[in-house]
Every structure is written in structure tokens, then in C-alpha cells.
Amino acid sequence: MNYYIVIPSHNEEQFIGLTLESLVNQTVLPKKVVVVNDNSTDQTGAIVEGYAKEYSWITLVNKTSDAAHMPGSKVIQAFHKGLETLDEEYDLMVKADADLIFPNNYFETIIAHFQSDDRIGMAGGFAYIEKQRDWILENLTDKDHIRGAFKAYRKACFQEIGGLKPAMGWDTVDELLCKFYNWKVVTDASLHVKHLKPTGANYNKTARYKQGEAFYSLGYGFVITAIASAKLAMMKKKPFLFIDYIMGFWKAKWSKKPLLVNKEQAQFIRNYRLKKMKEKLF
């Protein structure tokens, strides 16, 4: 199976070389890798160019945008910029961050999952962060969720869900739409991806409100949003984030922000979320 990777990057000179090195060392190499240099003011572009000269399947695309780091929209706009440069001769599409180290067998294992069942629409491993010289699970999500830092999609699934939405919540709505269209989402706990920069390290207050907006735009409704907000705030060990998330939800509702899903999909998502919550309680 051929796989293409698009890597949005902004000021990642410290990490992008490590990410590309881990791709160069894969047991099954990608067919194409596009790194989108999104308004970087450091040596990110130069480092990628060095790899592109050595490996014909790596290319650099430069993009100009607002320097402010906002979760969701900025990174997916950069992803789309990279996607525009690619043909459709792929079996798997991968969106990856520029601060990762993949184990050498990562994509060989991911491909094996997709080959094992043609209804698998998405697959991925787990993110690990370094704490006190030890690599530990970055435990921000359920074990059946694939982190936005490394998403692999079967082509038919990627097309049916309409690609990736340029808004915060893109890496949740993709999986929910997978389930809506009866695709399977597979996670592999044996695949430990080193995440070199903790999630949300650069987010400001406005960005934190965005999480609540995302819950609204996914069609969660207030009750599910309140539960999800409390859970996420506790997982991040920052209980006051709950207030930011709820404020973001109400701001989105009052401004009548458009949803990322249609009415039928929103109803499916609420039912699915409530079912999952009941399973955990009983």
C-alpha cells in the first residue's frame, strides 16, 4: 500500500529533522512526504530542503499565514496547502506533526492493520512524552482515539468523510464521521510515537475558549459538553480550564457558529457519546 504524508510545520527547526529522520528509517518508506513550511521565521525550511535534496520523495511547500498559533484551523489550512500538491495515487493519507519520532516499524504495522480488514478507515499508535528522562503515555484521550498528531486514513474513508475540517475539533469529528459511515477506527498500543512538544504548549486564552467552541460545533449539546469539559480539564490537571471550555461553548452558541456536521450526523454523535459515557458508568 502506498502512503503519502503531509506535515504542517511552523518554527520547528528543533524537531523537524528528527521527524524526517524517523521517516527515512521506516521499514516501509512513504511514497511521498510534503512538509508545509507555514510562515516559519527560523531554519525549518532550510532543514527540510536539505532532506529534499537527498530524498526525492520529500518536498517542501512554503505557505504564508498569520503567525498566531491557533489550534485546528491554522494547521489544517497548512495541511490542505500540502494536499493540493499531491496526486491521488495513494492508498493511505497521513497527517503528521513536525515534532514526532516514529518507531522504525510504525508504518509497516499501520499498513498491516489496513490490509487485515477493508473496513478499517483510520489507524494509529499512541503519543509518548518525556518526563524525568522517561517516556510516558501522553494520556489526554481515550484509548480508542487516534491523536491529531498522527492520523492515517484509508483513501475511500478520507474522501467519504470529506477530508479534514479547518477548525478545532477536526481530529474528533473525523473519527465520529468514520463511525457514522460505518468505518472502523483502530489504535495499536504497541506503537509508541515520541511527541517532542507537549500538546497545547503554545495555546493562549483565546485558544482555550476554542475547545468549548469545538464541542459546540461537533453538535454535542450542553450536557455532553459539560461532561467532556470536566473530563478534559481533569486529565490536563487544570480544573479551571472547565470554565474556559464552558464559556467557549456558550460564545459559539450565542453567535450561532455553524456546526461541522449536519443534523443527522449531530444526532448520531450525541447518541454515540451518551452510549460511550453510559458504558463507562455501568
N, C-alpha and C positions, 0 to 999 in steps of 0.2 A: 504493500500500500504506500502510495506517495503522500507525504505530508509537507505542507507549507507552514511556515511560522511568520507571524507579523509581531514585531516588538516595538511598541511605542516607547520613546525614551526622552527624558528631559534632564539635563545635567547629571548624567550617570557615569562620568569618567571613572569614578572609583570602582564601579561594579560591572559595566558593560563588557569589558574584556574577559572577566571571569565567566559571565553568562555565555558569551560566544565560544570561549574555550571549552566549556562543558558541552556545547552543541557539536563542535568539531570532533569531540571524543566519543560521540554516540556510537553504539554498536550498529545501529541503523541510522544512516545520515538523512537529514532533511533534504528534500528536492530543492527547496528554495527557502531562504531566510531574508526577510526585508526588515531592516531597522529604520524606524521613522524618527529622525532627529528633530524633535519638536521644540524649536526656539532655544536650544541649549546655548549657554554662554561660556561653557568650558570646553574640554577636549573630547567630548563624546563623539562628535563627527569624525575627528581625525583618527580616533581609535578604531571606529567601525571601518573607515576607509582602508586602514592597514589590513584588516581581516578580509575586506572585499577584494583587495589586490591579490591576496594569497588563495582565496577560495571563491571560485566563480559563482557559486550558489548563494553567496551572501551579497546583498546590495544595500546601499544607503539611500534613503529618501529624506530630503530636507523639507521641513514644514515651519511656517511662521504662524505663531498664535500668541494669545495673551500669556504672559509669564506666570500668572497666578495659578497655583495648583489646586484645582477643584476636582473632587472625586467624580468619576463617571464620565461626564461629558467630554472633558479635555482628552482623556486617554483613549476613548472610543473614537473621537474625531480623528486622532492621530492613527488609530488602527485602520479606519476607513481610508485614510490617505495611502497607507501601505497596501491595502486590499485592492485599490484602484490600479495598482501597477502590476497585479498578478493575473495570469490566465486562469482558466477553470480546469486545468489538467491535474487536479489533486483529488485524493480520496479523503484526506483529513485536513481540516483547517485548525491551526493552533494560534491562540492569542497568548503571548507570554510577556512578562515584565522584564525589565532590563537589570534586575538586581537578584538574579537567581543562579544557583548552581544545580544543574540536573545530574542525578546519578547516571553513569555511562549507559546503563541498560534501560533508561526511562522510556524512550520512545519505542524500543523493541517490545517492551512489556505492554505499553499502551496499544500498539498495533495488534498484538496477540489478543487483547481483550476485544477489540473491534471485530477481529476475524472470527472470534468464538461465537458471536451472536449478531446477526444482521439487524437486530432491533436496538442495539446499543447505539445511542445517539451522541453521548458525551462520556468522556473518561478522564481521570486524573488521579494524581497522588495526593500527598499531604505536605503542608508547609512546616518547616522547622526553623526556629530562630536560635541564635547563640546567646546563652546566658551563663555567665561564670565559666566560660570555656567548655560548655557542654551544649549540644544541640538538642533542643526540646520542642515538642509539638506546639505550634502557634495555635492555641486552642480557642479560636474565635467563632467557630461554626460547628454545626452538626457533622457527624462522620459521613453522612450521605451527600454532603455538599462539596462541590469542587471549587477551590479558591479562584477568584478572579485573576490571580497572578499567573495561572497556567491552565488554560481551558483548551481541550481538544474536542473537536466536533466532527462527526461524520458529515460528509458533504450534503447528503439529502436532508439530514436533520437541520444543519446550519441554514439551508435555504428555506425549509418549511417554517422555521421559527422567525424568519425574516431577518437573519443576521443578528448583529448586536446593536442595541439601542443606545444612542449617545446621551445617556442620563444615568445618574446614580441609581443603583438597583438593577443595572444591566446584567450583573452576574448572579442575580437571583431570578429575574424574570426569564432568562434564557432556560434555566432548569425547569421552572414551572411550566413554560410553554412546551418544553420537551415532553413533560408528563401529560400535558393537555393533548398533545398529538400522539400519545402512546409510544414515545421513545423511552428507552431505559438510560438512567444515569448511573455510571459505575465509578466507585472510588477504590483505590488499591493502597492499603495501609503499608505495603512493603516498599512503596516508592517514596523516599524521603527527599523532598526538594529543599535545599537550603535557601531560605529567604533572608537576604543580607540586610534588608532595611525593614524594621517593624511596620506593619500596616498602619496607615493614618499618621505617620510621624510628622508629616508636613501640613496636616489639616488645621485650618483655623476655625473660629467660632461659626462663621457662615457655612463652612463645610459640614460642621457637626449638625446644623439645622437640616442639611441636605439629607441626612439619614432618615429623619422623620418624613421629609417630603417623599423620599423613595418609598417608604412604607405606604404612604397615601397613594402614590402613582402605581403601585402594584395592585391596588384595589383591596387592601387588607381590611379597611374599616377601622373604627377606633378601638374596639375591644382587642382585636388581634394585634394592632399596632402597640397598644399599651403593654401587652404581654411580651411581644417581641422586643420592645424598647427596654423593658425591665431586665430581660434576659441578657441582651447585648451589653447594657451598662454594667451589669454584674460580672459578665465574662471579661470585660475590659478593666474591671476593678475600679471603675469610676462611676459610682451611683448617681452623681449629679448630672451625668450625660442624659439620664432619663428625661430630665426637664427639657433639655435641648431637643431631644427627639420628639417629644410631645408637642413642643412649640412649632417645630418644623412641620409636623403633621397638620396642625390647625392652620398654619400660614398657607400651606398648599391648598387646604380645603376652602378656606375663606377666599383665596384668589382664584378658585376654580381651575387649578392646574390640571391640564389634560392627563388622563391615565396612559400608562404604557401598554395597556391591554384593552380589549373590547369588553362589553358587558358579560358575555358568555364566559370569556376567559377569566374575568374578575370573580365571577360566581364560583367557577371551578377552583380558583386559587384560594378563596375563603374556605370552601368546603375541605380542600386538601389540608390547609393549615390547621383548621379546627380538628380534623381527623388525627393529624400528627400530634397535636397537643394532648388530645384525649388518650392516645396510645401511651404517652409518657406519664400521664397521671394514673392510669389504671393498669 
